[in-house]
Amino acid sequence: MYDKYLIQHGDTLRSIANKFNTDESIIMEINNLPYPDMIREGREIIVPLNKEQYFDYYTIKQGDNLYAIARKYNINPDLLALLNGIDKEDYIYPNQEILIPKKNFSYYVTTEGDTLELISKKFSNTPNEIINENKTIYLLPGQLLVKKN
């Protein structure tokens, strides 16, 4: 799940990683940067999505499973697993934190071969409405697109 960031004066790879609660190596990898000092003011880079805007956190308790959590929050278990990078059948551990999609949004994680036309049909919107509701659309596998309900 990705977003776009415009590098500001004084930014370093470390400061950008801290802003987005991620690791410098992840930003380097998704932007194909061989060296950390290759960032320049005014350049746009891809960064992991700021999760607090679209998600709440849930701490797993003893006896929890994804199906029960999905039912409790009225979420599709497939989406819950996908958003958290786990398989529906994976064991989840007490004190592990997972993302819970916030209400009033519809979510879609892009896959290989997606087009804006296909995604707009899934959201029952026009391509322009999808563009207006999402800052940046790369159509790279793993990008989260949202629609305010």
Sequence and secondary structure as in RCSB ss.txt:
>XXXX:A:sequence
MYDKYLIQHGDTLRSIANKFNTDESIIMEINNLPYPDMIREGREIIVPLNKEQYFDYYTIKQGDNLYAIARKYNI
NPDLLALLNGIDKEDYIYPNQEILIPKKNFSYYVTTEGDTLELISKKFSNTPNEIINENKTIYLLPGQLLVKKN
>XXXX:A:secstr
 EEEEE  TT  HHHHHHHTT  HHHHHHHTT SSGGG  TT EEEEE  GGGTEEEEE  TT  HHHHHHHTT 
 HHHHHHHTT  TTS   TT EEEEE TTEEEEE  TT  HHHHHHHHTS HHHHHHHSS     TT EEEEE 
